[in-house]
Amino acid sequence: MNLHAKEKAAMVKHLIREARHSSSGWSRANCPFCPSLLGKVDRKQALAINMGNGCFVCFRCGTTGRMRDDEYQRQEVAPDTAAFSMDAPEGYLALCEEPARSAMSAAPARQYLRSRKLTQESIWAEAKIGACLSGRYDGRVIVPVLSSDYAWVGWVGRVWFKQADRAYSYPRGMKRGDILYNHAALLRETDTPVIVVEGVFDALAYWPDAVAVLGKPSDTQVYALASARRPVAVVLDGDAWQEGEVLAMKLRLEGQRAGSVKLGPRIDPDEVEHGWLRTRAVECLEESL
């Protein structure tokens, strides 16, 4: 279903009256886009509508958009809530484009990506990986978190130098449990399993066939994974393998074909041989039958 922005906004407008409202300024409703995109009806109110600015996002199918001010009754939104559509951080430059592609000031960012075995600039371009060379987030590689229609819904910042108080940073208001990194991978209909990992760099290592939960899997993310159009292989960090098995079991109970891969202690998915892990991702599905 290819809808224009106005058509999407009109469909959401009709849901507002029956939506479940909350004091946070976000309303929840059953998503009207899921049946066409996923072939399944949403009955768990996966569509969130920000009544402060008209933005909406489905945590299941990934549809995003925004209503005009005259299409909804603006409400006060809690200060810790942000729109699901946001701008890049100040000073962001895409590393696959000039000037950052060749600038000496961006060399440490490019070197950091290569140190993480991300050597293909095609991946940098597809994932819109960049860096901040000025501003509050100066000195960080920026990995955008994009919706299924490639709008910015957040980002992950990683310092490229060793001495830092906080290695990772996120924009204020980004609720990591409500989104998946590379959600679009769940919408591709294929027998190739999607690999579920914790962090964005683990997901980038298996691009475009991996998603990241950005921490511990939430109920919203479990719902999205259970609705994926492809089988699911859970590959959490080595010390969280039991949580990975539990997640795979939950997905199987929801009717999803799912399995889990156990890594060694203190081993992350991007540290093992990638071909081996892709093979194990397929094998774990057979083992779970």
C-alpha positions as CSV (number, residue, x, y, z in Angstrom):
1,M,0.0,0.0,0.0
2,N,1.7,3.1,-1.3
3,L,0.0,6.1,0.3
4,H,0.9,9.7,0.2
5,A,1.5,11.6,3.4
6,K,-2.0,13.3,3.2
7,E,-3.7,9.9,2.8
8,K,-1.9,8.4,5.8
9,A,-2.7,11.4,7.9
10,A,-6.4,11.2,7.0
11,M,-6.5,7.5,8.0
12,V,-4.9,8.3,11.4
13,K,-7.2,11.3,12.0
14,H,-10.3,9.0,12.0
15,L,-8.7,6.9,14.7
16,I,-8.2,9.7,17.3
17,R,-11.7,9.6,18.8
18,E,-11.5,5.9,19.6
19,A,-7.8,5.9,20.5
20,R,-6.5,5.1,24.0
21,H,-5.2,8.4,25.5
22,S,-2.6,8.9,28.2
23,S,-1.3,11.7,30.4
24,S,2.0,11.5,28.5
25,G,0.4,13.1,25.4
26,W,0.7,9.9,23.4
27,S,-2.4,8.1,22.2
28,R,-2.5,4.4,21.0
29,A,-4.7,2.9,18.4
30,N,-4.9,-0.2,16.2
31,C,-2.8,0.5,13.1
32,P,-4.7,0.8,9.8
33,F,-1.6,0.1,7.8
34,C,-0.6,-3.3,9.2
35,P,-3.1,-5.4,7.2
36,S,-1.7,-4.2,3.9
37,L,1.9,-4.2,4.9
38,L,2.0,-7.3,7.0
39,G,-1.1,-9.2,6.0
40,K,-2.2,-9.2,9.7
41,V,-4.7,-7.1,11.6
42,D,-3.3,-5.1,14.5
43,R,-5.2,-5.8,17.7
44,K,-2.7,-4.5,20.2
45,Q,-2.7,-0.8,19.5
46,A,0.7,-0.6,17.9
47,L,0.1,2.8,16.4
48,A,1.3,5.7,18.6
49,I,0.1,9.2,18.0
50,N,1.8,12.2,19.5
51,M,-1.0,14.7,20.4
52,G,1.5,17.5,20.9
53,N,2.8,17.6,17.3
54,G,0.7,15.2,15.2
55,C,3.5,12.7,14.6
56,F,2.6,9.0,14.5
57,V,4.5,5.7,14.2
58,C,3.5,2.1,14.2
59,F,5.8,0.0,16.3
60,R,4.8,-3.1,14.3
61,C,4.9,-2.3,10.6
62,G,7.1,0.8,11.0
63,T,4.8,3.3,9.2
64,T,5.4,7.0,10.2
65,G,3.9,10.3,9.3
66,R,2.5,13.6,10.7
67,M,-0.9,15.3,10.8
68,R,-1.4,19.0,10.3
69,D,-2.4,21.1,13.2
70,D,-5.9,21.4,11.9
71,E,-6.3,17.6,11.8
72,Y,-6.1,17.0,15.5
73,Q,-6.6,18.7,18.9
74,R,-3.1,19.7,20.1
75,Q,-2.4,18.6,23.7
76,E,0.4,19.2,26.1
77,V,3.1,16.6,25.9
78,A,5.2,15.5,28.8
79,P,8.7,17.1,28.6
80,D,10.5,13.7,28.3
81,T,8.6,12.8,25.2
82,A,9.8,13.6,21.7
83,A,8.5,13.2,18.2
84,F,9.3,10.0,16.3
85,S,10.5,12.2,13.5
86,M,13.6,14.1,14.4
87,D,16.5,15.9,12.9
88,A,20.1,14.7,12.8
89,P,22.3,16.0,15.7
90,E,24.1,19.3,15.2
91,G,27.3,18.9,13.2
92,Y,26.3,15.6,11.6
93,L,27.9,14.8,8.2
94,A,27.4,11.6,6.2
95,L,30.7,9.8,5.9
96,C,29.9,8.5,2.4
97,E,29.6,12.0,1.1
98,E,31.9,15.0,0.7
99,P,33.3,16.7,2.6
100,A,33.4,14.0,5.3
101,R,34.3,11.3,2.9
102,S,37.8,12.7,2.5
103,A,38.2,15.4,5.1
104,M,41.2,14.8,7.5
105,S,39.0,15.9,10.4
106,A,36.7,12.9,9.7
107,A,39.5,10.4,9.3
108,P,39.2,9.1,12.9
109,A,35.5,8.4,12.3
110,R,36.2,6.5,9.1
111,Q,39.0,4.6,10.8
112,Y,36.7,3.7,13.7
113,L,34.3,2.1,11.3
114,R,37.0,0.1,9.6
115,S,38.2,-1.0,13.1
116,R,34.7,-2.5,13.5
117,K,35.2,-4.3,10.2
118,L,32.8,-2.0,8.5
119,T,34.9,-1.4,5.4
120,Q,32.2,-1.3,2.7
121,E,31.2,2.3,2.0
122,S,28.1,1.0,0.3
123,I,26.9,0.1,3.8
124,W,27.8,3.5,5.1
125,A,25.6,5.0,2.4
126,E,22.6,2.6,2.9
127,A,22.7,3.0,6.7
128,K,23.4,6.8,6.4
129,I,26.3,6.5,8.9
130,G,27.9,9.8,9.7
131,A,29.9,11.7,12.3
132,C,29.6,14.9,14.2
133,L,32.6,17.1,13.7
134,S,31.3,20.0,15.8
135,G,28.6,20.8,18.3
136,R,27.5,18.9,21.4
137,Y,28.2,15.5,19.9
138,D,31.6,16.3,18.4
139,G,33.8,13.2,18.2
140,R,31.1,10.7,17.7
141,V,30.1,8.3,14.9
142,I,26.4,8.7,14.3
143,V,24.3,5.7,13.3
144,P,20.7,6.9,12.4
145,V,17.8,4.8,13.6
146,L,15.4,5.0,10.6
147,S,11.7,4.1,10.2
148,S,10.6,1.7,7.5
149,D,10.2,4.7,5.2
150,Y,13.6,6.0,6.1
151,A,12.7,8.9,8.3
152,W,15.0,9.6,11.3
153,V,13.3,8.3,14.5
154,G,16.5,8.4,16.6
155,W,20.2,7.8,16.4
156,V,23.1,6.2,18.3
157,G,26.3,8.1,18.9
158,R,29.6,6.3,19.5
159,V,32.8,8.1,20.5
160,W,35.8,7.1,18.4
161,F,38.4,7.9,21.0
162,K,39.2,5.6,24.0
163,Q,38.9,7.9,26.9
164,A,35.2,9.0,27.3
165,D,32.8,9.2,30.2
166,R,30.0,7.7,28.1
167,A,30.9,5.6,25.0
168,Y,27.3,5.8,23.7
169,S,24.8,8.6,23.5
170,Y,21.2,8.9,22.4
171,P,18.9,11.8,21.7
172,R,16.6,13.0,24.5
173,G,13.2,11.4,24.2
174,M,14.3,8.4,22.1
175,K,12.6,5.5,23.8
176,R,14.7,2.6,22.7
177,G,12.2,-0.1,23.8
178,D,9.6,1.3,21.3
179,I,11.8,0.9,18.2
180,L,14.1,-1.5,16.5
181,Y,17.2,-0.6,14.6
182,N,16.8,-1.5,10.9
183,H,13.0,-2.2,11.4
184,A,12.7,-2.4,7.5
185,A,14.5,-5.8,7.6
186,L,11.4,-7.3,9.2
187,L,9.2,-6.3,6.2
188,R,11.3,-8.2,3.6
189,E,9.6,-11.4,2.7
190,T,12.3,-14.1,2.5
191,D,13.4,-17.4,4.0
192,T,16.7,-15.9,5.1
193,P,16.4,-15.4,8.8
194,V,16.7,-11.9,10.3
195,I,19.4,-11.8,13.0
196,V,18.4,-10.1,16.2
197,V,21.2,-8.5,18.1
198,E,21.6,-6.0,20.9
199,G,23.6,-3.1,19.4
200,V,23.8,-1.2,16.1
201,F,27.3,-2.2,15.3
202,D,26.4,-5.9,15.7
203,A,23.5,-5.3,13.3
204,L,25.7,-3.5,10.8
205,A,28.0,-6.4,10.7
206,Y,25.2,-8.5,9.1
207,W,23.6,-5.7,7.1
208,P,20.9,-5.7,5.8
209,D,19.7,-8.9,7.5
210,A,19.9,-7.9,11.2
211,V,18.0,-5.7,13.6
212,A,19.1,-4.4,17.0
213,V,16.9,-4.1,20.1
214,L,19.2,-1.4,21.5
215,G,19.4,-3.0,24.9
216,K,17.0,-5.5,26.4
217,P,14.1,-6.7,24.3
218,S,10.8,-5.0,25.1
219,D,7.2,-6.3,24.7
220,T,6.7,-3.9,21.8
221,Q,9.8,-5.3,20.1
222,V,8.7,-8.9,20.7
223,Y,5.4,-8.0,19.0
224,A,7.2,-6.5,16.0
225,L,9.5,-9.6,15.7
226,A,6.6,-12.0,16.0
227,S,5.0,-10.1,13.0
228,A,8.2,-10.3,10.8
229,R,7.8,-11.6,7.3
230,R,10.8,-13.9,7.7
231,P,12.1,-16.3,10.3
232,V,14.0,-14.9,13.3
233,A,17.4,-16.0,14.7
234,V,18.2,-14.4,18.1
235,V,21.9,-13.8,18.7
236,L,22.4,-11.8,21.8
237,D,25.8,-11.2,23.4
238,G,27.5,-14.2,24.8
239,D,26.6,-13.4,28.4
240,A,22.9,-13.0,27.5
241,W,22.4,-16.3,25.7
242,Q,19.7,-17.5,28.1
243,E,17.7,-14.3,27.4
244,G,18.1,-15.1,23.8
245,E,16.6,-18.5,24.2
246,V,13.7,-17.1,26.2
247,L,13.0,-14.5,23.4
248,A,13.1,-17.2,20.7
249,M,10.6,-19.3,22.8
250,K,8.3,-16.3,23.1
251,L,8.4,-15.8,19.4
252,R,7.6,-19.5,18.7
253,L,4.6,-19.2,21.1
254,E,3.4,-16.3,18.9
255,G,3.6,-18.5,15.8
256,Q,6.9,-17.1,14.5
257,R,9.6,-19.5,13.2
258,A,12.5,-18.7,15.6
259,G,15.6,-20.0,17.1
260,S,18.7,-18.8,19.0
261,V,22.4,-19.0,18.7
262,K,24.6,-19.3,21.8
263,L,27.9,-17.4,21.7
264,G,30.9,-17.8,24.0
265,P,31.2,-15.7,27.2
266,R,31.9,-12.0,26.6
267,I,31.7,-12.6,22.8
268,D,29.6,-10.2,20.7
269,P,28.0,-11.1,17.3
270,D,30.3,-8.8,15.3
271,E,33.4,-10.5,16.8
272,V,32.8,-14.0,15.3
273,E,33.3,-15.1,11.7
274,H,30.3,-13.7,9.9
275,G,29.8,-16.6,7.5
276,W,29.8,-19.0,10.4
277,L,27.1,-17.0,12.3
278,R,24.9,-16.7,9.2
279,T,25.1,-20.5,8.8
280,R,24.3,-21.0,12.5
281,A,21.3,-18.7,12.2
282,V,19.8,-21.0,9.6
283,E,20.7,-24.2,11.6
284,C,19.2,-22.9,14.8
285,L,15.8,-22.7,13.1
286,E,15.9,-26.4,12.3
287,E,17.1,-27.3,15.8
288,S,14.1,-25.5,17.3
289,L,11.5,-27.6,15.4
